[in-house]
């Protein structure tokens, strides 16, 4: 067997393994319900306090409304390539462009975090991160009820309009669930 054949077979095996790995990752992590890690995350990033004391319009009785907030986390490392910086900038710009009202009233927050810093390392496990990521998390009544890693930001990093529409659609879905 010559060296070219050995290298070709090795390369094909590597490609096949990579494809299987990526397909497995894609289908096993679409949307996660991860309330278990909330206690750890709450100590690091508690939700801002909101006025949840609401008076019922018909009865005049005060009731406690469920506080909801959506947080868009952009997780990055200390050393960042231009694509990583573009993804953060596009994420921030899309959220600011389409959701200024929600940002102002704190129902939505954009939060870039460096996972290389010791106090943020837990996010790698909490959100099963394997690269720089935009993660949308929904909190209701101080409890994280849902999160999603927007993995397609890498696919759309070269197309600003598609990137913006992708982020807008995903954030809108989470905001609808927060109502």
C-alpha positions as CSV (number, residue, x, y, z in Angstrom):
1,X,0.0,0.0,0.0
2,X,1.5,3.3,-1.0
3,X,1.6,6.4,1.2
4,X,-0.9,8.3,-0.9
5,X,-3.5,5.6,-0.4
6,X,-3.0,5.6,3.4
7,X,-3.3,9.4,3.6
8,X,-6.4,9.4,1.4
9,X,-8.1,6.7,3.6
10,X,-7.1,8.6,6.7
11,X,-8.5,11.9,5.4
12,X,-11.7,10.3,4.3
13,X,-12.2,8.7,7.8
14,X,-11.5,12.1,9.4
15,X,-14.1,13.8,7.2
16,X,-16.7,11.1,7.8
17,X,-16.2,11.3,11.6
18,X,-16.4,15.1,11.4
19,X,-19.7,15.0,9.5
20,X,-21.2,12.4,11.9
21,X,-20.1,14.6,14.9
22,X,-21.6,17.8,13.4
23,X,-24.9,16.0,12.5
24,X,-25.1,14.6,16.0
25,X,-24.5,18.0,17.6
26,X,-27.1,19.6,15.4
27,X,-29.9,17.2,16.2
28,X,-29.1,16.7,19.9
29,X,-29.1,20.4,20.9
30,X,-31.8,22.4,19.2
31,X,-33.5,23.9,22.3
32,X,-32.8,23.0,25.9
33,X,-34.7,23.3,29.1
34,X,-32.0,23.8,31.6
35,X,-33.5,24.9,34.9
36,X,-31.0,22.9,36.9
37,X,-28.1,25.3,36.3
38,X,-30.2,28.3,37.3
39,X,-29.0,28.4,40.9
40,X,-25.4,28.6,39.8
41,X,-26.1,31.2,37.2
42,X,-28.3,33.3,39.5
43,X,-25.4,33.9,41.8
44,X,-23.3,35.2,38.9
45,X,-25.9,37.1,37.0
46,X,-29.1,37.8,39.0
47,X,-32.0,39.3,37.1
48,X,-32.6,43.0,37.6
49,X,-35.4,43.6,40.0
50,X,-38.6,44.7,38.3
51,X,-41.8,46.1,39.7
52,X,-44.1,43.0,39.7
53,X,-46.8,44.5,41.9
54,X,-49.8,45.0,39.5
55,X,-53.3,46.1,40.3
56,X,-56.1,44.2,38.5
57,X,-58.1,46.7,36.4
58,X,-61.5,45.2,37.3
59,X,-61.1,44.3,40.9
60,X,-58.5,46.8,42.0
61,X,-56.7,43.9,43.9
62,X,-52.9,43.8,43.7
63,X,-51.4,40.6,42.4
64,X,-47.9,39.5,41.8
65,X,-47.2,39.2,38.1
66,X,-44.6,36.8,36.8
67,X,-41.5,38.8,35.9
68,X,-40.0,37.8,32.6
69,X,-36.8,38.7,30.9
70,X,-34.9,37.5,27.8
71,X,-31.1,37.7,27.9
72,X,-29.0,37.4,24.7
73,X,-25.6,36.2,25.8
74,X,-22.7,36.5,23.4
75,X,-19.9,34.2,24.7
76,X,-16.4,34.8,23.5
77,X,-12.8,34.2,24.5
78,X,-10.0,36.6,25.2
79,X,-8.5,36.1,21.7
80,X,-10.9,36.7,19.0
81,X,-10.8,36.4,15.2
82,X,-12.5,39.0,12.9
83,X,-15.5,36.7,12.4
84,X,-16.1,36.4,16.2
85,X,-16.0,40.2,16.4
86,X,-18.4,40.5,13.5
87,X,-20.8,38.0,15.1
88,X,-20.8,40.1,18.3
89,X,-21.3,43.4,16.5
90,X,-24.1,42.0,14.2
91,X,-25.8,40.5,17.3
92,X,-25.6,43.7,19.2
93,X,-26.7,45.8,16.2
94,X,-29.6,43.5,15.3
95,X,-30.9,43.5,18.8
96,X,-30.6,47.3,19.2
97,X,-32.2,47.9,15.8
98,X,-35.3,45.7,16.3
99,X,-35.8,45.7,20.0
100,X,-34.9,49.2,21.4
101,X,-38.2,49.3,23.4
102,X,-37.5,45.9,25.0
103,X,-33.9,46.9,25.8
104,X,-35.2,50.1,27.4
105,X,-37.8,48.4,29.6
106,X,-35.3,45.6,30.5
107,X,-37.4,42.8,29.1
108,X,-34.4,42.1,26.9
109,X,-30.7,42.4,27.6
110,X,-27.7,41.9,25.5
111,X,-24.8,40.6,27.5
112,X,-21.3,39.8,26.0
113,X,-19.2,37.6,28.3
114,X,-15.6,36.4,28.1
115,X,-15.7,32.7,29.1
116,X,-11.9,32.7,29.6
117,X,-12.5,34.8,32.8
118,X,-12.7,32.6,35.9
119,X,-16.1,33.9,37.0
120,X,-17.6,33.1,33.6
121,X,-16.1,29.6,32.9
122,X,-19.3,27.9,34.3
123,X,-21.2,29.0,31.2
124,X,-19.2,26.6,29.1
125,X,-20.8,23.7,30.9
126,X,-24.2,25.4,31.6
127,X,-24.8,26.0,27.9
128,X,-22.7,23.2,26.5
129,X,-20.5,25.7,24.6
130,X,-17.9,24.5,22.2
131,X,-17.1,27.7,20.4
132,X,-18.0,31.4,20.5
133,X,-21.8,31.5,20.7
134,X,-24.9,33.6,20.8
135,X,-27.3,32.1,23.4
136,X,-30.8,33.3,24.1
137,X,-32.2,32.5,27.5
138,X,-35.7,33.1,28.9
139,X,-36.2,33.7,32.6
140,X,-39.6,33.7,34.2
141,X,-40.1,34.7,37.9
142,X,-36.3,34.5,38.5
143,X,-36.1,31.1,37.0
144,X,-34.5,30.2,33.7
145,X,-37.0,28.1,31.8
146,X,-35.5,27.8,28.3
147,X,-32.4,28.6,26.3
148,X,-31.2,28.1,22.8
149,X,-27.7,28.4,21.2
150,X,-28.1,30.2,17.9
151,X,-25.5,28.1,16.1
152,X,-26.5,29.5,12.6
153,X,-24.8,32.8,13.4
154,X,-21.7,31.2,12.0
155,X,-23.5,30.3,8.8
156,X,-24.9,33.9,8.4
157,X,-21.8,35.8,9.5
158,X,-21.0,36.7,5.9
159,X,-24.5,37.9,5.1
160,X,-25.6,40.8,7.4
161,X,-29.2,40.8,6.3
162,X,-29.8,37.1,6.8
163,X,-27.9,37.3,10.1
164,X,-30.1,40.2,11.3
165,X,-33.3,38.3,10.3
166,X,-32.2,35.1,12.0
167,X,-31.4,36.9,15.3
168,X,-34.6,39.0,15.1
169,X,-36.8,35.9,14.5
170,X,-35.2,33.9,17.4
171,X,-35.4,36.8,19.8
172,X,-39.0,37.5,18.8
173,X,-39.9,33.9,19.6
174,X,-38.4,34.1,23.1
175,X,-40.1,37.5,23.7
176,X,-43.5,36.0,22.8
177,X,-43.0,33.3,25.3
178,X,-42.1,35.8,28.0
179,X,-45.5,37.5,27.8
